[in-house]
Amino acid sequence: MAFTHADAAALRAAIAKGASSLELNGEKVSYRSLKEMRETLAMIEAELSATPAGLSRVSYPRTTRGL
């Protein structure tokens, strides 16, 4: 399942409110403990940081004899 930054923000908000359930991607998710919520948030953040969105690399060739 691909997570979004909105999913991470929703989970952070639920943790801040002290809620034990929330809706992610149209599914209601209930957590047993704050520890489980924090572990899930860490997993989401790790996945988001592993896939850089919108990054591209541009190369410019350099020549000394013309092109």
CHARMM-style PDB file with segment names, atoms N, HN, CA, C and O in Angstrom:
ATOM      1  N   MET     1       0.839  -1.171   0.000  1.00  0.00      PROA
ATOM      2  CA  MET     1       0.000   0.000   0.000  1.00  0.00      PROA
ATOM      3  C   MET     1       0.886   1.237   0.000  1.00  0.00      PROA
ATOM      4  O   MET     1       1.810   1.346   0.806  1.00  0.00      PROA
ATOM      5  N   ALA     2       0.608   2.148  -0.885  1.00  0.00      PROA
ATOM      6  HN  ALA     2      -0.143   2.059  -1.539  1.00  0.00      PROA
ATOM      7  CA  ALA     2       1.378   3.387  -0.950  1.00  0.00      PROA
ATOM      8  C   ALA     2       0.745   4.423  -0.032  1.00  0.00      PROA
ATOM      9  O   ALA     2      -0.449   4.708  -0.121  1.00  0.00      PROA
ATOM     10  N   PHE     3       1.556   4.970   0.839  1.00  0.00      PROA
ATOM     11  HN  PHE     3       2.526   4.738   0.911  1.00  0.00      PROA
ATOM     12  CA  PHE     3       1.077   5.988   1.765  1.00  0.00      PROA
ATOM     13  C   PHE     3       1.367   7.366   1.202  1.00  0.00      PROA
ATOM     14  O   PHE     3       2.261   7.537   0.373  1.00  0.00      PROA
ATOM     15  N   THR     4       0.597   8.353   1.664  1.00  0.00      PROA
ATOM     16  HN  THR     4      -0.129   8.214   2.337  1.00  0.00      PROA
ATOM     17  CA  THR     4       0.799   9.732   1.240  1.00  0.00      PROA
ATOM     18  C   THR     4       1.160  10.582   2.446  1.00  0.00      PROA
ATOM     19  O   THR     4       1.052  10.149   3.593  1.00  0.00      PROA
ATOM     20  N   HSD     5       1.590  11.799   2.159  1.00  0.00      PROA
ATOM     21  HN  HSD     5       1.678  12.151   1.227  1.00  0.00      PROA
ATOM     22  CA  HSD     5       1.894  12.729   3.243  1.00  0.00      PROA
ATOM     23  C   HSD     5       0.623  13.057   4.028  1.00  0.00      PROA
ATOM     24  O   HSD     5       0.687  13.340   5.225  1.00  0.00      PROA
ATOM     25  N   ALA     6      -0.528  13.020   3.357  1.00  0.00      PROA
ATOM     26  HN  ALA     6      -0.579  12.790   2.385  1.00  0.00      PROA
ATOM     27  CA  ALA     6      -1.802  13.261   4.036  1.00  0.00      PROA
ATOM     28  C   ALA     6      -2.091  12.154   5.051  1.00  0.00      PROA
ATOM     29  O   ALA     6      -2.635  12.423   6.122  1.00  0.00      PROA
ATOM     30  N   ASP     7      -1.732  10.913   4.720  1.00  0.00      PROA
ATOM     31  HN  ASP     7      -1.291  10.695   3.849  1.00  0.00      PROA
ATOM     32  CA  ASP     7      -1.915   9.801   5.655  1.00  0.00      PROA
ATOM     33  C   ASP     7      -1.077  10.018   6.912  1.00  0.00      PROA
ATOM     34  O   ASP     7      -1.552   9.809   8.028  1.00  0.00      PROA
ATOM     35  N   ALA     8       0.166  10.436   6.722  1.00  0.00      PROA
ATOM     36  HN  ALA     8       0.552  10.606   5.815  1.00  0.00      PROA
ATOM     37  CA  ALA     8       1.048  10.685   7.863  1.00  0.00      PROA
ATOM     38  C   ALA     8       0.510  11.829   8.710  1.00  0.00      PROA
ATOM     39  O   ALA     8       0.539  11.764   9.939  1.00  0.00      PROA
ATOM     40  N   ALA     9       0.017  12.879   8.054  1.00  0.00      PROA
ATOM     41  HN  ALA     9      -0.007  12.931   7.056  1.00  0.00      PROA
ATOM     42  CA  ALA     9      -0.527  14.024   8.787  1.00  0.00      PROA
ATOM     43  C   ALA     9      -1.774  13.629   9.572  1.00  0.00      PROA
ATOM     44  O   ALA     9      -1.955  14.066  10.709  1.00  0.00      PROA
ATOM     45  N   ALA    10      -2.635  12.806   8.974  1.00  0.00      PROA
ATOM     46  HN  ALA    10      -2.488  12.451   8.051  1.00  0.00      PROA
ATOM     47  CA  ALA    10      -3.846  12.360   9.665  1.00  0.00      PROA
ATOM     48  C   ALA    10      -3.498  11.515  10.884  1.00  0.00      PROA
ATOM     49  O   ALA    10      -4.132  11.644  11.932  1.00  0.00      PROA
ATOM     50  N   LEU    11      -2.503  10.661  10.754  1.00  0.00      PROA
ATOM     51  HN  LEU    11      -1.989  10.556   9.903  1.00  0.00      PROA
ATOM     52  CA  LEU    11      -2.088   9.821  11.879  1.00  0.00      PROA
ATOM     53  C   LEU    11      -1.450  10.670  12.976  1.00  0.00      PROA
ATOM     54  O   LEU    11      -1.692  10.436  14.160  1.00  0.00      PROA
ATOM     55  N   ARG    12      -0.634  11.658  12.587  1.00  0.00      PROA
ATOM     56  HN  ARG    12      -0.438  11.848  11.625  1.00  0.00      PROA
ATOM     57  CA  ARG    12      -0.051  12.571  13.582  1.00  0.00      PROA
ATOM     58  C   ARG    12      -1.146  13.323  14.336  1.00  0.00      PROA
ATOM     59  O   ARG    12      -1.063  13.495  15.552  1.00  0.00      PROA
ATOM     60  N   ALA    13      -2.172  13.770  13.610  1.00  0.00      PROA
ATOM     61  HN  ALA    13      -2.239  13.631  12.622  1.00  0.00      PROA
ATOM     62  CA  ALA    13      -3.280  14.494  14.239  1.00  0.00      PROA
ATOM     63  C   ALA    13      -4.042  13.593  15.206  1.00  0.00      PROA
ATOM     64  O   ALA    13      -4.427  14.032  16.290  1.00  0.00      PROA
ATOM     65  N   ALA    14      -4.259  12.342  14.821  1.00  0.00      PROA
ATOM     66  HN  ALA    14      -3.945  11.986  13.941  1.00  0.00      PROA
ATOM     67  CA  ALA    14      -4.955  11.401  15.704  1.00  0.00      PROA
ATOM     68  C   ALA    14      -4.141  11.140  16.963  1.00  0.00      PROA
ATOM     69  O   ALA    14      -4.700  11.054  18.056  1.00  0.00      PROA
ATOM     70  N   ILE    15      -2.826  11.015  16.819  1.00  0.00      PROA
ATOM     71  HN  ILE    15      -2.372  11.085  15.930  1.00  0.00      PROA
ATOM     72  CA  ILE    15      -1.957  10.810  17.982  1.00  0.00      PROA
ATOM     73  C   ILE    15      -2.041  12.021  18.898  1.00  0.00      PROA
ATOM     74  O   ILE    15      -2.130  11.875  20.117  1.00  0.00      PROA
ATOM     75  N   ALA    16      -2.013  13.221  18.316  1.00  0.00      PROA
ATOM     76  HN  ALA    16      -1.940  13.340  17.325  1.00  0.00      PROA
ATOM     77  CA  ALA    16      -2.071  14.447  19.112  1.00  0.00      PROA
ATOM     78  C   ALA    16      -3.397  14.576  19.859  1.00  0.00      PROA
ATOM     79  O   ALA    16      -3.432  15.089  20.977  1.00  0.00      PROA
ATOM     80  N   LYS    17      -4.482  14.116  19.247  1.00  0.00      PROA
ATOM     81  HN  LYS    17      -4.454  13.700  18.338  1.00  0.00      PROA
ATOM     82  CA  LYS    17      -5.806  14.191  19.875  1.00  0.00      PROA
ATOM     83  C   LYS    17      -6.030  13.087  20.897  1.00  0.00      PROA
ATOM     84  O   LYS    17      -6.914  13.186  21.748  1.00  0.00      PROA
ATOM     85  N   GLY    18      -5.232  12.048  20.809  1.00  0.00      PROA
ATOM     86  HN  GLY    18      -4.514  11.968  20.118  1.00  0.00      PROA
ATOM     87  CA  GLY    18      -5.431  10.912  21.696  1.00  0.00      PROA
ATOM     88  C   GLY    18      -6.462   9.929  21.171  1.00  0.00      PROA
ATOM     89  O   GLY    18      -6.944   9.072  21.911  1.00  0.00      PROA
ATOM     90  N   ALA    19      -6.801  10.053  19.888  1.00  0.00      PROA
ATOM     91  HN  ALA    19      -6.409  10.749  19.287  1.00  0.00      PROA
ATOM     92  CA  ALA    19      -7.774   9.147  19.274  1.00  0.00      PROA
ATOM     93  C   ALA    19      -7.114   7.804  18.990  1.00  0.00      PROA
ATOM     94  O   ALA    19      -5.918   7.735  18.708  1.00  0.00      PROA
ATOM     95  N   SER    20      -7.904   6.743  19.069  1.00  0.00      PROA
ATOM     96  HN  SER    20      -8.875   6.799  19.299  1.00  0.00      PROA
ATOM     97  CA  SER    20      -7.353   5.413  18.798  1.00  0.00      PROA
ATOM     98  C   SER    20      -7.806   4.862  17.451  1.00  0.00      PROA
ATOM     99  O   SER    20      -7.444   3.743  17.086  1.00  0.00      PROA
ATOM    100  N   SER    21      -8.597   5.640  16.708  1.00  0.00      PROA
ATOM    101  HN  SER    21      -8.891   6.548  17.004  1.00  0.00      PROA
ATOM    102  CA  SER    21      -9.007   5.199  15.378  1.00  0.00      PROA
ATOM    103  C   SER    21      -9.098   6.406  14.452  1.00  0.00      PROA
ATOM    104  O   SER    21      -9.305   7.536  14.895  1.00  0.00      PROA
ATOM    105  N   LEU    22      -8.941   6.143  13.168  1.00  0.00      PROA
ATOM    106  HN  LEU    22      -8.774   5.225  12.808  1.00  0.00      PROA
ATOM    107  CA  LEU    22      -9.046   7.180  12.157  1.00  0.00      PROA
ATOM    108  C   LEU    22      -9.350   6.538  10.828  1.00  0.00      PROA
ATOM    109  O   LEU    22      -9.364   5.313  10.706  1.00  0.00      PROA
ATOM    110  N   GLU    23      -9.596   7.374   9.821  1.00  0.00      PROA
ATOM    111  HN  GLU    23      -9.585   8.369   9.920  1.00  0.00      PROA
ATOM    112  CA  GLU    23      -9.902   6.862   8.497  1.00  0.00      PROA
ATOM    113  C   GLU    23      -8.755   7.210   7.556  1.00  0.00      PROA
ATOM    114  O   GLU    23      -8.430   8.382   7.363  1.00  0.00      PROA
ATOM    115  N   LEU    24      -8.149   6.187   6.976  1.00  0.00      PROA
ATOM    116  HN  LEU    24      -8.412   5.235   7.132  1.00  0.00      PROA
ATOM    117  CA  LEU    24      -7.060   6.351   6.017  1.00  0.00      PROA
ATOM    118  C   LEU    24      -7.456   5.708   4.700  1.00  0.00      PROA
ATOM    119  O   LEU    24      -7.829   4.535   4.665  1.00  0.00      PROA
ATOM    120  N   ASN    25      -7.377   6.462   3.626  1.00  0.00      PROA
ATOM    121  HN  ASN    25      -7.073   7.415   3.654  1.00  0.00      PROA
ATOM    122  CA  ASN    25      -7.696   5.940   2.288  1.00  0.00      PROA
ATOM    123  C   ASN    25      -9.069   5.283   2.233  1.00  0.00      PROA
ATOM    124  O   ASN    25      -9.242   4.264   1.565  1.00  0.00      PROA
ATOM    125  N   GLY    26     -10.034   5.853   2.922  1.00  0.00      PROA
ATOM    126  HN  GLY    26      -9.894   6.681   3.465  1.00  0.00      PROA
ATOM    127  CA  GLY    26     -11.386   5.322   2.905  1.00  0.00      PROA
ATOM    128  C   GLY    26     -11.621   4.132   3.814  1.00  0.00      PROA
ATOM    129  O   GLY    26     -12.730   3.597   3.841  1.00  0.00      PROA
ATOM    130  N   GLU    27     -10.621   3.705   4.553  1.00  0.00      PROA
ATOM    131  HN  GLU    27      -9.720   4.140   4.531  1.00  0.00      PROA
ATOM    132  CA  GLU    27     -10.756   2.578   5.474  1.00  0.00      PROA
ATOM    133  C   GLU    27     -10.646   3.067   6.908  1.00  0.00      PROA
ATOM    134  O   GLU    27      -9.769   3.867   7.233  1.00  0.00      PROA
ATOM    135  N   LYS    28     -11.543   2.580   7.768  1.00  0.00      PROA
ATOM    136  HN  LYS    28     -12.255   1.930   7.504  1.00  0.00      PROA
ATOM    137  CA  LYS    28     -11.458   2.920   9.179  1.00  0.00      PROA
ATOM    138  C   LYS    28     -10.431   1.999   9.833  1.00  0.00      PROA
ATOM    139  O   LYS    28     -10.515   0.776   9.731  1.00  0.00      PROA
ATOM    140  N   VAL    29      -9.465   2.615  10.504  1.00  0.00      PROA
ATOM    141  HN  VAL    29      -9.396   3.609  10.587  1.00  0.00      PROA
ATOM    142  CA  VAL    29      -8.378   1.872  11.131  1.00  0.00      PROA
ATOM    143  C   VAL    29      -8.418   2.134  12.626  1.00  0.00      PROA
ATOM    144  O   VAL    29      -8.466   3.285  13.060  1.00  0.00      PROA
ATOM    145  N   SER    30      -8.397   1.061  13.415  1.00  0.00      PROA
ATOM    146  HN  SER    30      -8.358   0.126  13.062  1.00  0.00      PROA
ATOM    147  CA  SER    30      -8.365   1.189  14.872  1.00  0.00      PROA
ATOM    148  C   SER    30      -7.054   0.617  15.385  1.00  0.00      PROA
ATOM    149  O   SER    30      -6.624  -0.462  14.975  1.00  0.00      PROA
ATOM    150  N   TYR    31      -6.431   1.354  16.283  1.00  0.00      PROA
ATOM    151  HN  TYR    31      -6.780   2.230  16.617  1.00  0.00      PROA
ATOM    152  CA  TYR    31      -5.155   0.934  16.865  1.00  0.00      PROA
ATOM    153  C   TYR    31      -5.372   0.513  18.309  1.00  0.00      PROA
ATOM    154  O   TYR    31      -6.238   1.051  18.999  1.00  0.00      PROA
ATOM    155  N   ARG    32      -4.586  -0.445  18.759  1.00  0.00      PROA
ATOM    156  HN  ARG    32      -3.882  -0.882  18.198  1.00  0.00      PROA
ATOM    157  CA  ARG    32      -4.715  -0.947  20.127  1.00  0.00      PROA
ATOM    158  C   ARG    32      -4.001  -0.075  21.136  1.00  0.00      PROA
ATOM    159  O   ARG    32      -4.398  -0.006  22.300  1.00  0.00      PROA
ATOM    160  N   SER    33      -2.943   0.592  20.691  1.00  0.00      PROA
ATOM    161  HN  SER    33      -2.620   0.535  19.746  1.00  0.00      PROA
ATOM    162  CA  SER    33      -2.164   1.382  21.644  1.00  0.00      PROA
ATOM    163  C   SER    33      -1.477   2.544  20.938  1.00  0.00      PROA
ATOM    164  O   SER    33      -1.378   2.583  19.711  1.00  0.00      PROA
ATOM    165  N   LEU    34      -1.010   3.477  21.739  1.00  0.00      PROA
ATOM    166  HN  LEU    34      -1.090   3.445  22.735  1.00  0.00      PROA
ATOM    167  CA  LEU    34      -0.246   4.601  21.218  1.00  0.00      PROA
ATOM    168  C   LEU    34       1.058   4.107  20.597  1.00  0.00      PROA
ATOM    169  O   LEU    34       1.525   4.657  19.599  1.00  0.00      PROA
ATOM    170  N   LYS    35       1.634   3.081  21.184  1.00  0.00      PROA
ATOM    171  HN  LYS    35       1.255   2.634  21.994  1.00  0.00      PROA
ATOM    172  CA  LYS    35       2.876   2.503  20.656  1.00  0.00      PROA
ATOM    173  C   LYS    35       2.662   1.989  19.235  1.00  0.00      PROA
ATOM    174  O   LYS    35       3.497   2.214  18.358  1.00  0.00      PROA
ATOM    175  N   GLU    36       1.555   1.304  19.011  1.00  0.00      PROA
ATOM    176  HN  GLU    36       0.877   1.121  19.723  1.00  0.00      PROA
ATOM    177  CA  GLU    36       1.254   0.782  17.683  1.00  0.00      PROA
ATOM    178  C   GLU    36       1.069   1.924  16.678  1.00  0.00      PROA
ATOM    179  O   GLU    36       1.496   1.815  15.528  1.00  0.00      PROA
ATOM    180  N   MET    37       0.438   3.010  17.109  1.00  0.00      PROA
ATOM    181  HN  MET    37       0.092   3.099  18.042  1.00  0.00      PROA
ATOM    182  CA  MET    37       0.249   4.168  16.234  1.00  0.00      PROA
ATOM    183  C   MET    37       1.596   4.796  15.870  1.00  0.00      PROA
ATOM    184  O   MET    37       1.830   5.162  14.718  1.00  0.00      PROA
ATOM    185  N   ARG    38       2.471   4.916  16.859  1.00  0.00      PROA
ATOM    186  HN  ARG    38       2.281   4.619  17.795  1.00  0.00      PROA
ATOM    187  CA  ARG    38       3.790   5.506  16.602  1.00  0.00      PROA
ATOM    188  C   ARG    38       4.626   4.620  15.684  1.00  0.00      PROA
ATOM    189  O   ARG    38       5.361   5.126  14.836  1.00  0.00      PROA
ATOM    190  N   GLU    39       4.522   3.313  15.844  1.00  0.00      PROA
ATOM    191  HN  GLU    39       3.925   2.902  16.533  1.00  0.00      PROA
ATOM    192  CA  GLU    39       5.246   2.388  14.963  1.00  0.00      PROA
ATOM    193  C   GLU    39       4.743   2.510  13.527  1.00  0.00      PROA
ATOM    194  O   GLU    39       5.529   2.490  12.580  1.00  0.00      PROA
ATOM    195  N   THR    40       3.431   2.636  13.378  1.00  0.00      PROA
ATOM    196  HN  THR    40       2.792   2.653  14.147  1.00  0.00      PROA
ATOM    197  CA  THR    40       2.848   2.792  12.048  1.00  0.00      PROA
ATOM    198  C   THR    40       3.284   4.108  11.425  1.00  0.00      PROA
ATOM    199  O   THR    40       3.611   4.159  10.239  1.00  0.00      PROA
ATOM    200  N   LEU    41       3.288   5.175  12.220  1.00  0.00      PROA
ATOM    201  HN  LEU    41       3.022   5.134  13.183  1.00  0.00      PROA
ATOM    202  CA  LEU    41       3.735   6.475  11.722  1.00  0.00      PROA
ATOM    203  C   LEU    41       5.195   6.411  11.282  1.00  0.00      PROA
ATOM    204  O   LEU    41       5.554   6.969  10.245  1.00  0.00      PROA
ATOM    205  N   ALA    42       6.025   5.747  12.050  1.00  0.00      PROA
ATOM    206  HN  ALA    42       5.733   5.294  12.893  1.00  0.00      PROA
ATOM    207  CA  ALA    42       7.436   5.599  11.685  1.00  0.00      PROA
ATOM    208  C   ALA    42       7.573   4.828  10.373  1.00  0.00      PROA
ATOM    209  O   ALA    42       8.413   5.169   9.540  1.00  0.00      PROA
ATOM    210  N   MET    43       6.758   3.796  10.185  1.00  0.00      PROA
ATOM    211  HN  MET    43       6.076   3.519  10.862  1.00  0.00      PROA
ATOM    212  CA  MET    43       6.790   3.017   8.953  1.00  0.00      PROA
ATOM    213  C   MET    43       6.366   3.879   7.761  1.00  0.00      PROA
ATOM    214  O   MET    43       6.990   3.826   6.701  1.00  0.00      PROA
ATOM    215  N   ILE    44       5.300   4.674   7.936  1.00  0.00      PROA
ATOM    216  HN  ILE    44       4.793   4.717   8.797  1.00  0.00      PROA
ATOM    217  CA  ILE    44       4.826   5.543   6.858  1.00  0.00      PROA
ATOM    218  C   ILE    44       5.897   6.564   6.494  1.00  0.00      PROA
ATOM    219  O   ILE    44       6.182   6.778   5.316  1.00  0.00      PROA
ATOM    220  N   GLU    45       6.490   7.192   7.507  1.00  0.00      PROA
ATOM    221  HN  GLU    45       6.259   7.018   8.464  1.00  0.00      PROA
ATOM    222  CA  GLU    45       7.514   8.205   7.248  1.00  0.00      PROA
ATOM    223  C   GLU    45       8.747   7.602   6.582  1.00  0.00      PROA
ATOM    224  O   GLU    45       9.363   8.240   5.728  1.00  0.00      PROA
ATOM    225  N   ALA    46       9.110   6.389   6.961  1.00  0.00      PROA
ATOM    226  HN  ALA    46       8.609   5.870   7.654  1.00  0.00      PROA
ATOM    227  CA  ALA    46      10.250   5.722   6.327  1.00  0.00      PROA
ATOM    228  C   ALA    46       9.953   5.441   4.858  1.00  0.00      PROA
ATOM    229  O   ALA    46      10.818   5.616   4.000  1.00  0.00      PROA
ATOM    230  N   GLU    47       8.735   5.008   4.574  1.00  0.00      PROA
ATOM    231  HN  GLU    47       8.033   4.866   5.272  1.00  0.00      PROA
ATOM    232  CA  GLU    47       8.359   4.725   3.192  1.00  0.00      PROA
ATOM    233  C   GLU    47       8.331   6.007   2.365  1.00  0.00      PROA
ATOM    234  O   GLU    47       8.766   6.018   1.213  1.00  0.00      PROA
ATOM    235  N   LEU    48       7.821   7.078   2.950  1.00  0.00      PROA
ATOM    236  HN  LEU    48       7.468   7.069   3.886  1.00  0.00      PROA
ATOM    237  CA  LEU    48       7.759   8.344   2.221  1.00  0.00      PROA
ATOM    238  C   LEU    48       9.148   8.910   1.943  1.00  0.00      PROA
ATOM    239  O   LEU    48       9.383   9.483   0.879  1.00  0.00      PROA
ATOM    240  N   SER    49      10.052   8.756   2.876  1.00  0.00      PROA
ATOM    241  HN  SER    49       9.861   8.291   3.740  1.00  0.00      PROA
ATOM    242  CA  SER    49      11.393   9.297   2.666  1.00  0.00      PROA
ATOM    243  C   SER    49      12.212   8.432   1.708  1.00  0.00      PROA
ATOM    244  O   SER    49      13.189   8.908   1.131  1.00  0.00      PROA
ATOM    245  N   ALA    50      11.828   7.186   1.538  1.00  0.00      PROA
ATOM    246  HN  ALA    50      11.034   6.800   2.007  1.00  0.00      PROA
ATOM    247  CA  ALA    50      12.554   6.283   0.643  1.00  0.00      PROA
ATOM    248  C   ALA    50      12.201   6.531  -0.818  1.00  0.00      PROA
ATOM    249  O   ALA    50      12.954   6.141  -1.710  1.00  0.00      PROA
ATOM    250  N   THR    51      11.073   7.171  -1.070  1.00  0.00      PROA
ATOM    251  HN  THR    51      10.462   7.488  -0.346  1.00  0.00      PROA
ATOM    252  CA  THR    51      10.647   7.420  -2.439  1.00  0.00      PROA
ATOM    253  C   THR    51      10.563   8.922  -2.669  1.00  0.00      PROA
ATOM    254  O   THR    51       9.521   9.523  -2.407  1.00  0.00      PROA
ATOM    255  N   PRO    52      11.630   9.540  -3.150  1.00  0.00      PROA
ATOM    256  CA  PRO    52      11.600  10.983  -3.378  1.00  0.00      PROA
ATOM    257  C   PRO    52      10.621  11.331  -4.493  1.00  0.00      PROA
ATOM    258  O   PRO    52      10.753  10.845  -5.616  1.00  0.00      PROA
ATOM    259  N   ALA    53       9.657  12.160  -4.186  1.00  0.00      PROA
ATOM    260  HN  ALA    53       9.550  12.555  -3.273  1.00  0.00      PROA
ATOM    261  CA  ALA    53       8.628  12.522  -5.156  1.00  0.00      PROA
ATOM    262  C   ALA    53       9.071  13.736  -5.964  1.00  0.00      PROA
ATOM    263  O   ALA    53       9.482  14.754  -5.406  1.00  0.00      PROA
ATOM    264  N   GLY    54       8.984  13.616  -7.254  1.00  0.00      PROA
ATOM    265  HN  GLY    54       8.651  12.789  -7.707  1.00  0.00      PROA
ATOM    266  CA  GLY    54       9.249  14.740  -8.118  1.00  0.00      PROA
ATOM    267  C   GLY    54      10.710  15.095  -8.338  1.00  0.00      PROA
ATOM    268  O   GLY    54      11.002  16.111  -8.968  1.00  0.00      PROA
ATOM    269  N   LEU    55      11.620  14.300  -7.846  1.00  0.00      PROA
ATOM    270  HN  LEU    55      11.383  13.474  -7.334  1.00  0.00      PROA
ATOM    271  CA  LEU    55      13.026  14.605  -8.070  1.00  0.00      PROA
ATOM    272  C   LEU    55      13.448  14.107  -9.445  1.00  0.00      PROA
ATOM    273  O   LEU    55      13.113  12.995  -9.853  1.00  0.00      PROA
ATOM    274  N   SER    56      14.171  14.931 -10.129  1.00  0.00      PROA
ATOM    275  HN  SER    56      14.443  15.834  -9.798  1.00  0.00      PROA
ATOM    276  CA  SER    56      14.709  14.509 -11.415  1.00  0.00      PROA
ATOM    277  C   SER    56      16.129  15.035 -11.531  1.00  0.00      PROA
ATOM    278  O   SER    56      16.514  15.988 -10.854  1.00  0.00      PROA
ATOM    279  N   ARG    57      16.866  14.425 -12.364  1.00  0.00      PROA
ATOM    280  HN  ARG    57      16.553  13.651 -12.915  1.00  0.00      PROA
ATOM    281  CA  ARG    57      18.259  14.823 -12.547  1.00  0.00      PROA
ATOM    282  C   ARG    57      18.438  15.285 -13.991  1.00  0.00      PROA
ATOM    283  O   ARG    57      17.984  14.629 -14.929  1.00  0.00      PROA
ATOM    284  N   VAL    58      19.102  16.414 -14.148  1.00  0.00      PROA
ATOM    285  HN  VAL    58      19.471  16.946 -13.386  1.00  0.00      PROA
ATOM    286  CA  VAL    58      19.385  16.961 -15.466  1.00  0.00      PROA
ATOM    287  C   VAL    58      20.889  16.949 -15.656  1.00  0.00      PROA
ATOM    288  O   VAL    58      21.638  17.376 -14.778  1.00  0.00      PROA
ATOM    289  N   SER    59      21.327  16.460 -16.801  1.00  0.00      PROA
ATOM    290  HN  SER    59      20.718  16.113 -17.514  1.00  0.00      PROA
ATOM    291  CA  SER    59      22.756  16.427 -17.120  1.00  0.00      PROA
ATOM    292  C   SER    59      23.017  17.329 -18.314  1.00  0.00      PROA
ATOM    293  O   SER    59      22.256  17.337 -19.282  1.00  0.00      PROA
ATOM    294  N   TYR    60      24.086  18.077 -18.236  1.00  0.00      PROA
ATOM    295  HN  TYR    60      24.704  18.070 -17.451  1.00  0.00      PROA
ATOM    296  CA  TYR    60      24.501  18.929 -19.339  1.00  0.00      PROA
ATOM    297  C   TYR    60      25.871  18.454 -19.813  1.00  0.00      PROA
ATOM    298  O   TYR    60      26.832  18.488 -19.045  1.00  0.00      PROA
ATOM    299  N   PRO    61      25.975  18.014 -21.056  1.00  0.00      PROA
ATOM    300  CA  PRO    61      27.266  17.536 -21.541  1.00  0.00      PROA
ATOM    301  C   PRO    61      28.244  18.705 -21.730  1.00  0.00      PROA
ATOM    302  O   PRO    61      27.863  19.781 -22.192  1.00  0.00      PROA
ATOM    303  N   ARG    62      29.482  18.475 -21.374  1.00  0.00      PROA
ATOM    304  HN  ARG    62      29.792  17.601 -20.999  1.00  0.00      PROA
ATOM    305  CA  ARG    62      30.538  19.467 -21.590  1.00  0.00      PROA
ATOM    306  C   ARG    62      31.521  18.888 -22.591  1.00  0.00      PROA
ATOM    307  O   ARG    62      32.000  17.763 -22.446  1.00  0.00      PROA
ATOM    308  N   THR    63      31.803  19.670 -23.586  1.00  0.00      PROA
ATOM    309  HN  THR    63      31.415  20.584 -23.704  1.00  0.00      PROA
ATOM    310  CA  THR    63      32.769  19.229 -24.588  1.00  0.00      PROA
ATOM    311  C   THR    63      33.851  20.287 -24.752  1.00  0.00      PROA
ATOM    312  O   THR    63      33.638  21.467 -24.473  1.00  0.00      PROA
ATOM    313  N   THR    64      34.996  19.849 -25.203  1.00  0.00      PROA
ATOM    314  HN  THR    64      35.170  18.891 -25.431  1.00  0.00      PROA
ATOM    315  CA  THR    64      36.082  20.794 -25.451  1.00  0.00      PROA
ATOM    316  C   THR    64      36.371  20.944 -26.939  1.00  0.00      PROA
ATOM    317  O   THR    64      37.116  21.839 -27.338  1.00  0.00      PROA
ATOM    318  N   ARG    65      35.792  20.081 -27.757  1.00  0.00      PROA
ATOM    319  HN  ARG    65      35.187  19.354 -27.432  1.00  0.00      PROA
ATOM    320  CA  ARG    65      36.070  20.126 -29.196  1.00  0.00      PROA
ATOM    321  C   ARG    65      34.830  20.475 -30.009  1.00  0.00      PROA
ATOM    322  O   ARG    65      34.825  20.310 -31.229  1.00  0.00      PROA
ATOM    323  N   GLY    66      33.814  20.940 -29.369  1.00  0.00      PROA
ATOM    324  HN  GLY    66      33.819  21.074 -28.378  1.00  0.00      PROA
ATOM    325  CA  GLY    66      32.607  21.299 -30.101  1.00  0.00      PROA
ATOM    326  C   GLY    66      31.638  20.139 -30.189  1.00  0.00      PROA
ATOM    327  O   GLY    66      31.970  18.995 -29.878  1.00  0.00      PROA
ATOM    328  N   LEU    67      30.468  20.455 -30.607  1.00  0.00      PROA
ATOM    329  HN  LEU    67      30.198  21.384 -30.859  1.00  0.00      PROA
ATOM    330  CA  LEU    67      29.436  19.433 -30.684  1.00  0.00      PROA
ATOM    331  C   LEU    67      28.736  19.500 -31.997  1.00  0.00      PROA
ATOM    332  OT1 LEU    67      27.825  18.711 -32.252  1.00  0.00      PROA
TER     333      LEU     67
END
